Amino acid sequence: MKSIRKIIKIDEELCNGCGQCIPDCAEGSLAIIDGKARLVADKLCDGLGACLRTCPMGALTIVEREADEFDEEAVEEYLASKNTEQKAAAPAGLACGCPSSHLQSFAAAAASPCQGANTPATQAPGGQSALRHWPVQIRLIPPHAPFLQNADLLVVADCTAVAVSGFQQKYMEGKTVMMGCPKFDDAEGYIQRFAEIIATCNLRSLTILIMEVPCCSAMTVIVKKAMEKAGVSVPVEQITISTRGEELSRTRWQA
C-alpha cells in the first residue's frame, strides 16, 4: 500500500559511493550498487534519516513522496535473508583439500646472523613473508580464531597493501592482520564481527590503516560502531595513506 510519507532521497551526482551511510541504516535499506548508494526497497526505509549524519557529500536528504509503507516484518525477513546468504556464500573447501578459511598460525621467522643492525625487524631472512597467520580476509576470520587472543590487531583497507612500498616492514611487525574493503564488502557484517572480537579477545591495541579516499573512512566508522556495540574500550590508532603510498597522518583515540 502506497502513501505520501517521508523517505530517503539520494542525489547520485553528489554520492561518491563511500558507503559510510550503510552501517547507520539498521534496516538494511541502503546498499552500494554500481558504485552509488541506493535504496533497496521503499518499504525497508523508515524515513527517520539516521544515515544522513555520516554522508560526507550531503547526498542524502529526507523528502516526502508516494512510497510503499514502511514494513517492519519485511525488514526482519530481508535482514534474515541477508544473513543466510552471507553464510551460504562462505567459501567451501577447495577440491585440493585446502580450504581458504582453514586457520593457521606461523612461527615468526628467526633472525639471520647475516642481517645487519639496520634491517627492519619484520624483514624475514631470505625474503620470507612476515605474515604470522592465515586467513587475512575479515570475512574469513572467525572471532574465536586463536591468533586474535591478546592481539595487536591491524585492520587494513586492502588498497593500502598495494599503495605502500615495504608494507610488511612498515606496518605488520607483531600485528595480527584483518583485511577488507569498506566500500564493497558487507559493512553490517563487519560491525558484528569486530564487535565479537573486541568483546571476547582482550585486544591490546587496534590499528586502522586506510587510504585517503573518502570511501576508505567507512572502515573507521565500522570499527567505532563495533566498539560501541561491544562496550569494550581498546586503544586505537588510525593511519591514513595517500594514493602515492605516503603516510599522511596518525590519529589516536579510545572509546
N, C-alpha and C positions, 0 to 999 in steps of 0.2 A: 504494500500500500504506500502510495506516494503522498507527500505533503510538503508545504513550504516550511523549511526549517534551516537551522544553522549547520553549516558543514564546511570542511576544509577546502580551500581552493589553492592550487599550486601553479605558480607562474613559471612555465617551462623555460622562458628566456632568462629568468633570474636563477633558477635552480642549477647548481653545478654538480649535482649527484653525489654530494659528500656523504649522505646517509646519516648525518647527525640527528635528524628528526626521527629515525626509525626506532631507537631504543625508548624514546619518550612516548610512543604510541602503544599503550598497554593492550589495545585491542588488535594490534597487528594489521591495521587497515592501510598502512603505508608500506611500500616496497620500492626498491630501486629496479626499474625496468628500462632497458635501453639507455642506461646512463642518467636517468631522471627519476626523481621521487614521484610516485603516482599512487592514487587511491586504488586499492584492490577492489573494493566494492563500497558503494554508498552506505549500505546497511551496516557495515562494520565501523563506520566513523560516528562517534558520539557528538562531534561538533564542539567539544569543550576547549580544544586548542592547546592541549598540553605540549604538542610538538612545535608550537610557534617559537618558544623561547630559545631553542637551540639552533634555529636556522641562521647561519651566518650571513646569508644573502638576502634575507627578508622575502623569500619566495613564497612563504605560507601566509595565508590570511583566512579569516572566517567570513563567509558570505552567507546570505540567505537565498536559497533556490529550491526548486522542486527536486526532491530526492526521496529514495526509499527510507522508511522509518528505521531508526537505529534498532538493531535486533540483538539483544544480549545472548540469546540462545545460539544465533548464527555465529557470534563472536567465539563462544565456547567451542562450537563444533569446528570452526576454522582453525583456532589455536591447537585443538587436539589433533586435527588432521596434519597440521604442520609438524607437530611433534612426531607423529607416526611416520611421516615422510622422511624426516631427518634420521630417524632410527633405521628406516629401510635403506636409506642412502649410505649408511655406514659401510665402508669398504669391506668386502668379504675376503677370505684368504685367497691368495693368488694360486693359480694352478700348480706353480712350482713349490707350493707349501710354505711360502714366505709372506705372511700377512703383513700389510703395511702398518697395522696398528699393534703388532707384537711388541710388547715393552722390552726394551733392552737398556742396560746401563754399561758404560765402558769405563775402564780404569783410565785415569789420567796418564798421558804419556810421560815416561820417565825422562828427566833432563839428560841431555847428551853431554859428555865431557868436552865435546868439541864446540859446544855452544859458548859464545862469548858472554861477558857480563852484561852487554847491552842488548842481548837478544830478548824480545818480549816473552814474558812467562807463558803466554798461550801459544807461542810458535813451537809446535811439536817438532821433534827431530825428524829429518827425512821428509819434511813437508806433510806430515800426518795431520789429520783434522783435529781441531781442539774440541770438537763435539763430544759430549760425555754421555749422551742418552739418545734413544730413539723411541717413538717418533718425535717430530718437532712441530707438526701442524696442530694448531689449537684444537680443532675438532676431533683429532685422533688421540689426544692425551686425556685419559680419564682422571678425575680428581683424586683417585686412590693410587695413582702411579707412585711408586716408592721414591723415585728421584725428585718428587715435589716436596717431600717432607723436609722442613727446616732449610728450604732452598732460598738462594738469592735468585729471584725469578726475573728473567729478561723477556718482556713481551715485545715482539718485533713486528712492525708492519713490513711485510715481506720485501717491498721495493728497496728498503734500506740496505739489505744484504747485497743487492746488485749495485747500488749507488756508491757505497763506501769502499774505497780501496783498503785492503787489510782489515776487513770487517771482523774476522775472528780475533785477530790480535788486539784490536781496539776495544771490543765490547763483550767478548764471551768469557773472559777469564773468571773461572769459578761460578759461572752462571748456568742455571737451568733455562733452556730456551723454549719459548712457545711462539709460533709464527703464524700470521694470518693477514688477511686483507679486510680492514674495517669497512670498506666500501661495498665489496661484492659478497662477503660472507654473511652469515646469519648473526646479526648483532644481538638479538634477544638470546639466542643460544649461547653466545659468548658471555653475556652477562651472567647467565645461570651457571655456566661452567666456572668462571672466575670466582663467583660468589662462593661456590662449594669449595674451591681450592683455598681461598682466603680464610674461610671459616674453619677448615679442618687441617690445613697443612703447616700451620705455625711458620709462615714465611718470615725470613729475616729482613728481606727488603724486596722491593719490586721496582724494576726499571722499565720505562716505556720508551721505545725507540721508534720514532715516526718521521715521515718526510714533511717538508714544509707545505706541501699542497693541502688545500682545505679539507679534502675528504679524509685525510690521514688523522686529523684531530679527533675523529669519531672514536679512535682507539682509546684516547684519554677519557672520553665520555663513558665508554663501556666499562673501563676499569673503575672509574669513580662510582658508577651506579652499582657495580658488583660489590664494591667495598661497603657502600651504604646498605645493600641487601644483606651482606654477611654480618654487618655490625661489628667488624673487627678492624682495628687500625694498623696499618702497615706503612713504614716509611717508603715514599715513592719519589723517584727522580725521573723526570721526563727530559729526553734528549731529542732535539729536533735537527734533522739533517736536510741540507739543501739538495736541489736536484743535481748539483755538481758533486755531491758526496762530501760536502764540508759540514762540520758541526757548527750549527748556528747558535744554539742556546742550550742551557741546562736549567731546569726548574725543579725545585724540591718542595714537596708538600706532604702532609699526613692528615688523613681524615680523622 
